[in-house]
Amino acid sequence: MRGRERPCQGDAVPARPHVRAVVVNYNGGPRTIRAIESLRALEWPHDALEVVLVDNASTDGVADLVRSTRDDVRVIEAGSNLGFGGGCNLGMGDLAGVDLVALVNPDARVQPDWLWRLAERHQADPRLAAACPKILFDAPFLEIELACPTSSFGRGDHRPLGTLVAGARLAGEDVSRRVQFAHGFWGPEPGAPQAGPRQWSAGEALLRVPALAGAGAECRLLLSAVSRREVRLRSGGEQTVLAVDTHPRWHPVTLGGEPVEVINSVGMTVGRDGYAGDRGWLERDRGQWDEPVEVDAWSGAAVLLRAEHLRQVGRFDERLFLYYEDVELSLRARRAGWHHAPVPQAVARHVHSATVVAGSPLHQHFSERNRLVVLASHAPARSVLATIVRFLLVTASYARRDAIAPLLRGARPSWQVVRLRLGALAGFARALPWVLRGRVARWGARKEGARPAAGRAKGGPD
């Protein structure tokens, strides 16, 4: 590719890299169809692009629908739920004749120029393992500023609490799962309903709701407080003043201002405690993450991988099943001398938590367990021990806040978070044998002056 020249399907140009694009479906329904349609609309020669749909034993009928309506998509039925990594490994196949592998979540969609922009970056750097796009949330958002006095429960929970946001409705639709707690909130509270997370503000805070109905529309928020107080909400030029008390009630809020684009990910960073964070997470997109840099890891929501690096370092470790598989593979590749870079001009859109709700028990278990597993696989032993000690101390603080403090004030205790964290720790303990075997194998390989053997699909890294 020359400069910014687009590879059009009818051009008489040299052969393009052969790309295999994989979408793993688990009851994604219409969103999966949209993901596939966005791949088939890419500005790339059709004879150089394979699209593979892997169905992880879904019940939504997507596999049959795609098989009967699209002869340009190969459908593989896994027969059981292999998880994200297992499904991707199955879809990648043997990679014979494949130059680049595109992974796109079933709840994501890519722009027509997405592939050629990422491929161009690969062509410029032969040691680039992953080119990651700028991933925006699926739709723009309208912002709501909240301000109110704070007070605390006391006796074990001295956080300054403003108002508890427990749900949102927009134009009659429940959008609780899509609300963004941008800043000024304390994090998810235990006992969150199926509809979405509950979070306390800390006085001044910023909330976002999807721009489904536009400015001037009425939104309803489910609010309560420690005690009766006045809550001021501002959205653009619209201001709403509410009287909120201890009983959760739906309150009307008038929306205003212009919708804003919000960043999901522009590559990832990995901290010393193993936490992986999306660069730009929940920030308004002002181009602030558009500088060319290297990143620690990439998000599996949408990425373009070099097949050569997969042949060398191995594929996803299927034992992780859900979450952190992309981080683990990223770290393994970096250890082998590869690197990763964002290409912000390539844009994908992602419906965050469409398959697994953020903050749900499933999400919390696998994200915490796998963070510890990946840390123990790649970090120095001292860092692993320090992180486990901190994990236990944080778990104890949740026990004090959610169980002991309510008991002291005569309220019902909640052990939900504590049980989830201890369950994740137990899952980590069960994984320790194969984690330690992997560390010993790598130590032996380094001692002999050889690179670690790359893991294959079923076994992951050895």
C-alpha positions as CSV (number, residue, x, y, z in Angstrom):
1,M,0.0,0.0,0.0
2,R,1.4,3.4,-0.9
3,G,0.8,6.2,1.7
4,R,-2.9,6.6,2.4
5,E,-4.0,4.9,-0.8
6,R,-7.0,2.7,-0.3
7,P,-7.0,-0.9,-1.7
8,C,-10.2,-0.9,-3.7
9,Q,-11.7,-4.2,-4.7
10,G,-11.5,-3.7,-8.5
11,D,-8.0,-2.1,-8.6
12,A,-5.2,-3.8,-10.6
13,V,-2.7,-3.6,-7.8
14,P,-0.3,-6.1,-6.3
15,A,-1.8,-8.9,-4.1
16,R,-3.0,-7.7,-0.7
17,P,-2.1,-9.6,2.5
18,H,-4.5,-12.4,3.0
19,V,-6.7,-11.7,6.0
20,R,-8.8,-14.1,8.1
21,A,-11.5,-12.3,10.1
22,V,-13.0,-14.2,13.1
23,V,-16.2,-13.4,14.9
24,V,-17.2,-15.6,17.9
25,N,-20.9,-15.6,18.6
26,Y,-22.6,-16.5,21.9
27,N,-26.2,-15.5,21.6
28,G,-25.3,-12.1,20.1
29,G,-28.3,-12.1,17.8
30,P,-28.7,-9.0,15.6
31,R,-25.5,-7.5,16.9
32,T,-23.5,-10.4,15.5
33,I,-25.2,-10.0,12.1
34,R,-24.2,-6.3,12.1
35,A,-20.6,-7.2,13.0
36,I,-20.4,-9.6,10.1
37,E,-22.0,-7.1,7.7
38,S,-19.4,-4.5,8.7
39,L,-16.6,-6.9,7.9
40,R,-18.1,-7.7,4.5
41,A,-18.3,-4.0,3.8
42,L,-14.6,-3.5,4.3
43,E,-12.6,-1.8,1.6
44,W,-10.5,-4.8,0.9
45,P,-10.4,-7.3,-2.1
46,H,-12.9,-10.0,-1.4
47,D,-10.5,-12.7,-2.6
48,A,-8.0,-11.7,0.1
49,L,-10.5,-11.6,3.0
50,E,-12.1,-14.6,4.7
51,V,-14.8,-14.1,7.3
52,V,-15.3,-16.9,9.8
53,L,-18.2,-17.1,12.2
54,V,-17.6,-19.4,15.2
55,D,-20.8,-20.2,17.1
56,N,-20.2,-21.2,20.7
57,A,-23.4,-23.3,21.1
58,S,-25.7,-20.3,20.9
59,T,-29.5,-20.6,20.8
60,D,-30.2,-17.4,18.9
61,G,-30.3,-19.0,15.4
62,V,-27.5,-16.8,14.0
63,A,-25.4,-19.7,12.7
64,D,-28.3,-21.0,10.6
65,L,-29.3,-17.6,9.4
66,V,-25.7,-16.7,8.3
67,R,-25.3,-20.1,6.6
68,S,-28.5,-19.7,4.6
69,T,-28.1,-16.1,3.6
70,R,-24.3,-15.5,3.2
71,D,-22.2,-17.8,1.1
72,D,-19.2,-15.5,1.7
73,V,-19.0,-16.3,5.4
74,R,-17.7,-19.7,6.7
75,V,-19.6,-20.9,9.7
76,I,-18.1,-23.2,12.3
77,E,-20.2,-24.6,15.1
78,A,-18.2,-25.3,18.2
79,G,-20.7,-27.7,19.7
80,S,-20.1,-26.2,23.2
81,N,-19.2,-22.8,24.7
82,L,-15.4,-22.7,24.3
83,G,-15.1,-19.1,25.6
84,F,-13.6,-16.2,23.8
85,G,-10.1,-17.6,23.4
86,G,-11.3,-21.1,22.5
87,G,-13.7,-19.8,19.9
88,C,-11.0,-17.5,18.4
89,N,-8.5,-20.3,18.3
90,L,-11.0,-22.5,16.4
91,G,-11.8,-19.8,14.0
92,M,-8.2,-19.0,13.2
93,G,-7.6,-22.6,12.1
94,D,-4.1,-23.6,10.9
95,L,-3.3,-20.1,9.5
96,A,-1.9,-21.7,6.3
97,G,-1.6,-18.9,3.7
98,V,-2.9,-16.3,6.2
99,D,-0.9,-13.1,6.7
100,L,-3.1,-11.2,9.1
101,V,-5.9,-12.2,11.5
102,A,-8.7,-9.8,12.4
103,L,-10.7,-10.4,15.6
104,V,-14.0,-8.5,16.0
105,N,-16.4,-9.0,18.9
106,P,-20.0,-9.9,18.0
107,D,-21.0,-6.6,19.7
108,A,-18.6,-4.5,17.7
109,R,-18.6,-3.1,14.1
110,V,-15.8,-1.6,12.1
111,Q,-15.7,1.2,9.6
112,P,-15.0,0.5,5.9
113,D,-11.4,1.8,6.1
114,W,-10.6,0.0,9.3
115,L,-8.7,-2.9,7.8
116,W,-6.5,-1.1,5.3
117,R,-5.4,1.4,7.9
118,L,-4.4,-1.3,10.3
119,A,-2.8,-3.4,7.6
120,E,-0.8,-0.4,6.5
121,R,0.7,-0.1,9.9
122,H,1.7,-3.8,9.9
123,Q,3.3,-3.3,6.5
124,A,5.5,-0.5,7.9
125,D,6.7,-2.6,10.9
126,P,7.6,-6.3,10.5
127,R,7.9,-6.8,14.3
128,L,4.4,-5.4,15.0
129,A,2.3,-8.2,16.5
130,A,-0.9,-6.2,16.9
131,A,-2.3,-3.1,15.4
132,C,-5.2,-1.9,17.6
133,P,-7.8,0.6,16.5
134,K,-9.5,3.4,18.4
135,I,-12.6,1.7,19.8
136,L,-15.5,4.1,20.5
137,F,-18.7,3.2,22.3
138,D,-21.5,2.1,19.9
139,A,-23.4,5.4,20.1
140,P,-22.8,9.0,21.3
141,F,-23.8,10.0,24.8
142,L,-25.5,13.0,26.6
143,E,-23.9,14.1,29.8
144,I,-25.6,14.9,33.1
145,E,-23.7,16.7,35.9
146,L,-24.9,15.9,39.5
147,A,-24.2,18.0,42.5
148,C,-25.6,17.6,46.1
149,P,-24.5,17.6,49.7
150,T,-22.9,14.5,51.1
151,S,-23.3,12.5,54.3
152,S,-22.1,9.1,55.4
153,F,-23.6,6.0,57.0
154,G,-20.9,6.1,59.7
155,R,-19.9,3.1,61.9
156,G,-17.7,1.3,59.4
157,D,-18.6,3.3,56.2
158,H,-17.4,6.9,56.4
159,R,-17.5,7.6,52.6
160,P,-19.0,11.0,51.8
161,L,-22.1,9.9,49.8
162,G,-24.2,12.1,47.6
163,T,-27.0,10.2,45.7
164,L,-27.4,6.6,44.7
165,V,-28.1,6.1,41.0
166,A,-29.8,2.7,40.6
167,G,-31.4,2.9,37.1
168,A,-32.1,4.9,34.0
169,R,-34.9,5.1,31.5
170,L,-34.9,7.0,28.2
171,A,-37.9,7.4,25.9
172,G,-39.6,4.5,27.8
173,E,-36.5,2.2,27.3
174,D,-34.5,0.8,30.2
175,V,-30.9,1.9,29.5
176,S,-29.5,1.1,33.0
177,R,-26.9,-1.2,31.6
178,R,-25.7,1.4,29.2
179,V,-25.3,4.3,31.8
180,Q,-21.7,5.5,32.1
181,F,-20.5,6.6,35.6
182,A,-17.8,8.8,34.1
183,H,-16.3,10.2,37.3
184,G,-17.2,11.2,40.8
185,F,-18.7,7.8,41.7
186,W,-17.6,5.2,44.3
187,G,-18.0,2.1,42.1
188,P,-20.6,-0.6,41.9
189,E,-22.6,-1.4,45.1
190,P,-23.5,-4.9,46.2
191,G,-26.9,-6.2,45.5
192,A,-27.1,-4.5,42.0
193,P,-30.2,-5.5,40.1
194,Q,-30.2,-7.4,36.8
195,A,-31.0,-4.1,35.0
196,G,-27.6,-2.6,35.7
197,P,-25.1,-1.4,38.3
198,R,-25.9,0.9,41.3
199,Q,-23.3,3.6,42.3
200,W,-23.1,6.3,44.9
201,S,-21.9,9.8,43.8
202,A,-19.4,11.6,45.9
203,G,-21.0,15.0,45.8
204,E,-20.1,16.3,42.3
205,A,-20.2,13.6,39.6
206,L,-20.7,13.1,35.8
207,L,-23.2,10.6,34.4
208,R,-23.8,9.7,30.8
209,V,-26.8,8.2,29.1
210,P,-26.9,7.1,25.4
211,A,-28.2,9.7,23.0
212,L,-31.2,7.8,21.8
213,A,-33.8,10.5,21.9
214,G,-31.6,13.7,21.6
215,A,-31.5,16.9,23.5
216,G,-34.8,18.1,25.1
217,A,-35.9,14.5,25.7
218,E,-36.8,13.4,29.2
219,C,-34.8,10.9,31.0
220,R,-35.8,9.2,34.3
221,L,-33.2,8.3,37.0
222,L,-33.8,6.0,39.9
223,L,-32.3,7.9,42.8
224,S,-32.1,7.7,46.6
225,A,-29.8,9.1,49.4
226,V,-28.7,8.5,53.0
227,S,-31.1,11.3,54.0
228,R,-33.3,13.8,52.3
229,R,-31.4,16.4,50.2
230,E,-31.6,18.6,47.1
231,V,-29.9,17.2,44.0
232,R,-29.1,19.6,41.1
233,L,-28.6,18.1,37.7
234,R,-27.4,19.9,34.6
235,S,-27.4,18.6,31.1
236,G,-26.2,21.2,28.6
237,G,-28.3,24.3,29.2
238,E,-31.0,22.3,31.0
239,Q,-31.1,22.2,34.8
240,T,-33.3,20.0,37.0
241,V,-33.6,20.4,40.8
242,L,-34.9,17.3,42.7
243,A,-35.8,16.4,46.2
244,V,-34.3,13.0,46.9
245,D,-34.8,10.9,50.1
246,T,-34.0,7.4,51.4
247,H,-36.7,5.7,49.2
248,P,-35.6,4.9,45.6
249,R,-37.8,6.8,43.2
250,W,-37.9,7.6,39.5
251,H,-37.1,11.3,38.9
252,P,-37.5,13.1,35.6
253,V,-34.4,14.9,34.2
254,T,-34.4,17.0,31.0
255,L,-31.5,16.3,28.7
256,G,-29.6,19.0,26.8
257,G,-26.3,19.7,25.1
258,E,-24.7,18.0,22.2
259,P,-24.0,14.3,22.1
260,V,-20.3,13.4,22.7
261,E,-18.2,10.5,21.4
262,V,-16.7,8.4,24.2
263,I,-13.6,6.2,24.1
264,N,-13.8,2.5,25.0
265,S,-10.1,1.7,24.2
266,V,-7.0,2.9,22.3
267,G,-4.8,0.0,23.3
268,M,-4.2,-1.1,26.9
269,T,-1.8,-0.6,29.8
270,V,-0.9,-3.3,32.3
271,G,-0.1,-2.3,35.8
272,R,2.4,-3.9,38.2
273,D,-0.6,-5.4,40.1
274,G,-1.7,-7.1,36.9
275,Y,-4.7,-4.8,36.3
276,A,-5.2,-4.1,32.6
277,G,-6.8,-0.8,31.7
278,D,-8.1,0.6,28.5
279,R,-6.3,3.8,27.4
280,G,-8.8,6.6,27.3
281,W,-11.5,4.6,29.1
282,L,-14.7,6.7,29.5
283,E,-13.0,9.9,28.2
284,R,-14.6,12.2,25.6
285,D,-12.8,11.7,22.3
286,R,-11.0,14.9,21.6
287,G,-8.1,13.3,19.7
288,Q,-6.0,13.2,22.9
289,W,-5.0,9.6,22.3
290,D,-4.1,9.9,18.7
291,E,-0.3,10.1,19.1
292,P,1.7,7.1,17.7
293,V,3.0,5.1,20.7
294,E,3.6,1.5,21.7
295,V,1.2,-0.1,24.2
296,D,1.4,-3.0,26.6
297,A,-1.5,-4.9,25.3
298,W,-4.5,-4.7,23.0
299,S,-8.3,-5.3,23.4
300,G,-9.8,-8.4,21.7
301,A,-12.9,-6.4,20.9
302,A,-11.3,-5.4,17.6
303,V,-7.7,-5.9,16.6
304,L,-5.5,-7.0,13.6
305,L,-2.8,-9.5,14.4
306,R,0.2,-10.7,12.4
307,A,-0.2,-14.4,11.7
308,E,3.6,-14.9,11.9
309,H,3.6,-13.9,15.5
310,L,0.8,-16.3,16.4
311,R,2.7,-19.1,14.8
312,Q,5.7,-18.2,16.9
313,V,4.3,-17.4,20.4
314,G,1.1,-19.5,20.2
315,R,-2.5,-18.5,20.4
316,F,-5.0,-17.8,23.3
317,D,-4.7,-19.7,26.5
318,E,-8.2,-21.3,26.6
319,R,-7.9,-22.1,30.3
320,L,-8.7,-18.5,31.0
321,F,-12.1,-18.9,29.2
322,L,-13.3,-15.3,29.6
323,Y,-11.3,-12.0,30.1
324,Y,-7.6,-11.4,30.1
325,E,-6.9,-13.8,27.3
326,D,-5.9,-10.9,25.1
327,V,-3.7,-9.4,27.8
328,E,-1.9,-12.8,28.4
329,L,-1.2,-13.2,24.7
330,S,0.0,-9.6,24.5
331,L,2.5,-10.1,27.3
332,R,3.7,-13.4,25.9
333,A,4.3,-11.7,22.5
334,R,6.2,-8.8,24.1
335,R,8.4,-11.3,26.0
336,A,9.3,-12.9,22.6
337,G,10.4,-9.5,21.2
338,W,7.1,-8.4,19.4
339,H,5.3,-5.1,20.1
340,H,1.9,-3.6,19.8
341,A,0.7,-0.2,18.6
342,P,-2.6,1.7,18.3
343,V,-3.8,3.1,15.0
344,P,-6.4,5.7,16.1
345,Q,-7.4,6.6,12.5
346,A,-8.9,3.1,12.3
347,V,-12.2,3.2,14.2
348,A,-14.4,0.5,15.6
349,R,-17.6,0.8,17.6
350,H,-18.3,-1.5,20.6
351,V,-21.4,-2.1,22.7
352,H,-19.6,-2.6,26.0
353,S,-20.9,-5.5,28.2
354,A,-23.5,-6.6,25.6
355,T,-22.7,-10.3,26.3
356,V,-21.6,-10.3,29.9
357,V,-22.7,-7.4,32.1
358,A,-19.9,-5.4,33.6
359,G,-20.0,-5.9,37.4
360,S,-22.0,-9.1,37.1
361,P,-20.9,-12.1,39.2
362,L,-19.6,-13.8,36.1
363,H,-17.6,-10.7,35.1
364,Q,-16.2,-10.2,38.5
365,H,-15.2,-13.8,39.0
366,F,-13.3,-14.3,35.7
367,S,-11.8,-10.8,35.6
368,E,-10.4,-11.1,39.2
369,R,-9.3,-14.7,38.9
370,N,-7.6,-14.2,35.5
371,R,-5.9,-11.0,36.6
372,L,-4.2,-13.0,39.3
373,V,-3.5,-15.9,37.0
374,V,-1.9,-13.7,34.3
375,L,0.1,-11.8,36.9
376,A,1.4,-15.0,38.4
377,S,2.3,-16.3,35.0
378,H,4.4,-13.2,33.9
379,A,5.3,-11.0,37.0
380,P,8.2,-11.5,39.5
381,A,7.3,-13.6,42.5
382,R,7.6,-10.6,44.9
383,S,5.0,-8.7,42.9
384,V,2.6,-11.7,42.9
385,L,2.9,-12.2,46.7
386,A,2.3,-8.4,47.3
387,T,-0.7,-8.4,45.1
388,I,-2.3,-11.4,46.8
389,V,-1.8,-9.8,50.3
390,R,-3.4,-6.6,48.9
391,F,-6.2,-8.6,47.5
392,L,-7.0,-10.1,50.9
393,L,-6.8,-6.7,52.6
394,V,-9.2,-5.2,50.0
395,T,-11.5,-8.1,50.5
396,A,-11.5,-7.5,54.3
397,S,-12.4,-3.8,53.7
398,Y,-15.4,-4.9,51.6
399,A,-16.4,-7.2,54.5
400,R,-16.3,-4.2,56.9
401,R,-18.2,-1.9,54.5
402,D,-20.9,-4.3,53.2
403,A,-21.4,-6.6,56.1
404,I,-20.0,-5.4,59.4
405,A,-21.1,-1.7,59.0
406,P,-24.7,-2.5,58.1
407,L,-24.9,-4.9,61.1
408,L,-23.7,-2.1,63.4
409,R,-26.5,0.2,62.3
410,G,-29.2,-2.5,62.3
411,A,-29.4,-3.0,58.5
412,R,-29.1,-6.2,56.5
413,P,-25.5,-7.2,55.7
414,S,-24.3,-8.2,52.2
415,W,-21.6,-10.8,51.7
416,Q,-22.0,-10.7,47.9
417,V,-18.7,-8.9,47.0
418,V,-16.7,-10.8,49.6
419,R,-18.0,-14.2,48.4
420,L,-17.2,-13.3,44.8
421,R,-13.7,-12.2,45.6
422,L,-13.0,-15.3,47.7
423,G,-14.4,-17.4,44.9
424,A,-12.0,-15.7,42.4
425,L,-9.1,-16.3,44.8
426,A,-10.1,-20.0,45.1
427,G,-10.2,-20.2,41.3
428,F,-6.7,-18.7,41.2
429,A,-5.5,-21.3,43.7
430,R,-6.9,-24.1,41.6
431,A,-5.0,-22.7,38.6
432,L,-1.7,-22.4,40.4
433,P,-0.4,-25.9,39.4
434,W,-0.4,-25.1,35.7
435,V,0.8,-21.6,36.3
436,L,3.8,-22.8,38.2
437,R,4.5,-25.5,35.6
438,G,4.6,-22.8,33.0
439,R,7.0,-20.6,35.0
440,V,9.3,-23.6,35.6
441,A,9.3,-24.5,31.9
442,R,10.2,-20.9,30.9
443,W,12.9,-20.7,33.6
444,G,14.4,-23.9,32.2
445,A,14.2,-22.6,28.6
446,R,16.0,-19.4,29.6
447,K,18.7,-21.3,31.5
448,E,19.4,-23.3,28.3
449,G,19.5,-20.1,26.3
450,A,16.4,-21.0,24.3
451,R,13.0,-19.3,23.9
452,P,10.0,-20.8,25.7
453,A,8.0,-23.2,23.7
454,A,4.8,-21.7,22.3
455,G,1.5,-23.1,23.5
456,R,-1.0,-24.4,21.1
457,A,-4.8,-23.9,21.1
458,K,-5.8,-26.4,23.8
459,G,-2.9,-26.1,26.2
460,G,-2.1,-22.4,26.0
461,P,1.5,-21.3,26.9
462,D,3.6,-24.0,28.4
